[in-house]
Amino acid sequence: MTILCILLITGCGASNSAEDSAGADKQINVTYVENAEQTDKEEKAVSENNNAGEDLEDETVKELTMEALLELYENDGLISKVEEEGLEGFLAYGNMKPVSVREDSLTGLYTCDLVYPHTSENGITSDRNYELQLSYWRPGTAEEYGHTENEIDNIRLMEKESQDAVLLYEVDERFTPTKDLQGFLQRDYGMEQYLICDLPGDFTLGEYRDDIGLCSGWLLEGETEEPPHDEWISEAWYCPGGIGRGETASQILQFDSGTLTNVALMMNHTGQYHESEILEGCEVQAVLVEYFFDLFTASGWEDYLSQHPGAEEVLNSHYWYVFMGKEDSDIFYVLFLNQEHFTKDDVIRMAQSVQFTESAF
């Protein structure tokens, strides 16, 4: 188009002489050359811009996805990434965000929101929301505790609704990360996948909880009055009761010649009444134990009494606990009822009504 315009303009002032014709040809040639050079420059600029765009695209901050995390984890790439790239390797993901921690905290925290589909036993697929939690040693405190600045301490993955979490990486070798991340992602949080039983009275089970004291599980919900207690007390120590599921049976259940005879529950602010009692009539072996739990520390009770003068002194809760398990499985179950609301017969009937599914152990 540019050449055509020049030709028209040149033609308007042209003569029939050979000189004018030659001059016009020269003008056309010069203009064409200049235009060709300009076109080459523009094409070169476009090419350079395209290359720069590709470079920028390569340098665009990528976001971590659950699929990428799975690939890393299943090929031992997560450990390699921690060891070779450290904290910076994870901060390269655009969706890793810092979380405010207390000033006196030894470690800092970054989190990342992830989504992954879950298919229920009924074949219904829906997205679940997860949070990747990366804890690292903060500069200024790391060296004092034998670590380097910004060294990754641990990486956990938490399902947001249930707050169920699994360990993916831990610098402390005393803790073992999960070997089945896919199994965690497909975990069903309904009790019915493991067992069914008769609940006492008009009580129902609440949502799955990652921590109900010594394991995960479901707490009973009903019309009861919450007793006074310290803020740090686990709800499992004052609620009506619940059903728990743990994966450390070898540390808790004690078998003698194939018979479950006792349990070893080691927790602070906890005590046992009487000897364990072997419970008959259950689908698997079971023992009945009575426990008490502290609702206050000594100082906590003094603080409460100063705010509530004349309050009745109730420093402990009391529970019936039934532990159930198999010698060849590290899975155990526990039923527990608050003695404030239930009798020994209530917990025995509940335990004897339990029917386990094929996936229970």
N, C-alpha and C positions, 0 to 999 in steps of 0.2 A: 504493500500500500504506500509506503514511503517513497519508493522508486517511482510509482505512477504519478504522484503529486509533483515530483521534481520534473518529470517529463512534461507535464502539462504546463508548468510554469516556464520551463525552458522554451517550449514550443511557441508560447505567446510572443516572445521577443525574437524569434528566429528569422533569418533571411534566406534567400535562395542561393546565396553564395557558398562556394566550397569551403571558405574559411569559417563562415558561421556554422556550416554543417560539421566541420571538423571540431570546432569549439564546442558545439553541442554534444558531439560524441565524447569529447574529453570530459565535459561536465558530467555526463551520464556515467562514464567509467569511474570518475573520482567519487561521485555520490554513491555508486553501487559498492565501491570498495569500502568507503567509510561506513555505509549501512551494514555491510557484511561484518566488518570489524565490531560494530556495535552489537550486532546479533550474537557474534561469538562471545562477546563480553557478558551479555545477558544470559546466554545459555550456560556459560561458565559459572556465573553468579548463582543461577538456579541450581546447578549441579552441586556447587559448594554448599548452598543452603540445604539441599536435600541430604547431603552427607552429614552436615551439622545436625540436621533434624534426627537422622538415624543415630548419631552419637548421643544426642540428648535423650532419645528414646531408650538407648542402652543404659544411660545413666539415670533414668527415671527410677525413683525409689519404688521398689517392689513391696507388696504387702504379703504378709505371711498368711497362708490359708491352712485349713486343717489337712487338706490333701498333701500339701508340701510338708507339713509337720509329720504326717504318717510316713511319708517316703523317707524323711530324715531318720525317724525313729526306727523303722523296720530294717534299715540298712546300716545301723550304728552310726549314722551320719550326725546325729545330735551330739554325741560325745565328742566326735571329731571337730565339730563346729565350735563347741565350747573350748576345747583344748587349743585349737589353731587360731580361732578368730576372737574368742572371748566376748566380752560385752558388746564391743563395737560391731561384731558380726550380726548380733540380734537387733541392735539399734539401726542397722541399715534397712530394716523393714519399716515401712511408713506407718504401720498401724500399732507399733510398740509405743506406749504412752507412759510417762512417769507418774508415779502415785506419791502423794504427800505422806511422809512418815514422821513420827515424833523426832524431835531434835536429838534425843538421847538414844535413838535406835542405832544399833550396830550395823544394820544392813539397810540398803535402799531397795526399792521395788519398781519394776516395770510390768505393765500388763498389756494384753492384746486380746481383743474380742474375736472369737472364731465361731463359725456355724458349721454344723454337720447334720445330715439327715439320719433319723432313727426310724426303724420299722418295728412296730409292735408285733406281739404274737398274733394279733388279729389282722395283720397285713397292712395296717395303716401307717403311712410314712409322713413324718413331719420333721421340721427343722428343730434342732436343739441348740441352745446358746451356751457357749463355753467361754472361759477366761483363762488364758495362759498367764501364769504368774512367774516372773523371773526375779529372784532375790540375789543381790550382789553385795559384796563387802564395800562399805563406804570408805573413801579416803580419810585418813585421820584416825581410824579405828582398826583398819584391816591388819596392819603390821603388828599391832599390840597383841592380836589374837592369832598370830601365825599365818596370816593370809596376805595376799598382795592387793593393791588398790584396784577396785572394780572387778575383783575375782568373782565369778559366778558361784553362788553358794548352793542354790537349788532351783529347779524348774518344776512347777506343778501345773496340772490342768484341772480346772474345776467346772463341773456342770452347774450352771448358775441357779436353776430353779431349786434343785435339791441340795446344792452346795457340796455335793459329793466330789471328792478330789482324788487324784492319783499322782504319785511321784514319778517324774520322768528323768530327772537327773539330780544327784546329790553328791557334793564334794566329800561329805563325811561317809566313809565306807561302811559305817555301822548301819546305815540305812540302805535298803535295796529298792531301786526303782522297779516299776511294774514291767513284766515281760509280755504283757498282752494289752497293748493300748487299744486295739480294735475291739477287744472284749469289753473294755471300759466304755467305749463309745456306744456299744450296743446294749449296755446294762439296762435292765428293766427295774423301775423303782417301786413296783407294786409288790406287796407281800405275797399275793396269791401265786406268784411264779414259784414260790418256795414251799408254802404251806397254807392250809386252811385250818381254822379252829373256831371254837365257840367263845365269843367275847363275853365277859360278865356284864349283867345288867343292861343298861341302855348306853353303854360306852361304845365308842367307835375309834378306829385308828386314824391318826393324822397322817400328814405327808411324810415321806421318807426323809430321814435326817442322817447326815454323815457321822455325827457324833452324839451318842446318847450315853456317854460314860465310858464303858469298856469296849464298845463296838458301835456299829451303825444300826439303824432300825426305825421303828415306828412307835410313837407314844400314844397312849390312850387319851381320848378327849371326852369330857362329860361335864356335868354340872357339879363342880367341886370348888371349894374356896382355897385359893392359893395361900399357903402358910408364909409367915415372915421368914426371910432368909437373906444371907449376904448376896451381894450383886454377882459375885464370881461363881456361885453355886450352879451346877448343871441342873437343868430342868428335870432330868431323869431322876434326881434325888428328892424331888418334892411333888412330882406329877402323880396321877392315879396309878400309872403302871405303863407297861409297854411290851413290845416284842423286839428282840435284838438278834442280829446275825453277825458273827465274827469269823475271821479267817486265821485265828491263832490258837486253835484248839490244843495243839501240842504244848502250849505254854500255860493253859488254864485247866483243861480236863485231865484228871489223873485216873489211869486204868490199872487194875491189879488182876493179872491173869485173865485179861480180856473183859473184865467187869469194871464199869465206871463206878468209882467209889467216893471220889472227892473232887474238889476244885481248889485251885490256888489263885485267888483274886487279890492281887497286890495293888492297892490304890491308897493314896493318902486320904485322910479324913474319913476312913471307912473301917468298920469292924464287923466281926462275925459272931453271931450267937450260936451256942450249942454246936454239935457235930453235924456234918452233912448226913442227910437221910436218903437212902436209895429209894427211888420212887417206882413202884410197880404199875403195870397196866398202860404203859406208854408205847408208842410205835417204835421208838428207839430208846436206848438206855438214857436214864435221867436221874439227877440228884436234886434234892430240895435243900436249900440253904436259907438261913435268916441273916440279913445284914442291917446295919444301921449306918447312916450317913450324917456327917456334920452339916447342919444348916447355917451355923455361924462359927467363926473363930472366936476366941476369948475377947479380943479387942473389938471384933465386929459386933458381938452381942452387947458390949458396953456402949458402943456408939448407938446401936438401935435402942437400947434402954434409955439413953439420955434423951432421945427424941420421942420415945413412947413410954413414959414413966408408968409403972404398975403393970406392964405387959406380962402375960403369963410366960414363964420360962420353958420354951420348947426348943431345945438345942439340936435335936436329932430327928431324922425320919427313920421309919422302920419298914422293911420290905421282905416279902417272900420272893425268893429267886429259884427258878427251876432251870437247870442247865441240861441241855440235850445234845447228844453227839454220838459219833462212831469212832472206834479206835483207829480205823484206817483212813480217816478223813481229817483234814485240818479245819474243816468248817464246823462251827458249833452254833446252837441257837439257845436263847435264854428268854424265858417268860418271867415277868416280874410284876407284882401287885403291891400297892401301898397298904400296909396293915391298918392305916387310918380308915380305909374304906372297904377292905376285903378281909375274908377269913382264910385260914389255911385250906379249908375245903374248896373255896373258890379257885385258888391257884392250882390245886390238884385236878379239879374237874377240867379246867382250862388246858392243862398239860395233857391229860388223857384224851382230850378231844382233837389233838393235833394230828393232821394227816399231811405227810410230806409228799411233795411232787418228785418227779424223776430228776429234776435239776436242783434239788435241795442240797445235795452233798457232792 
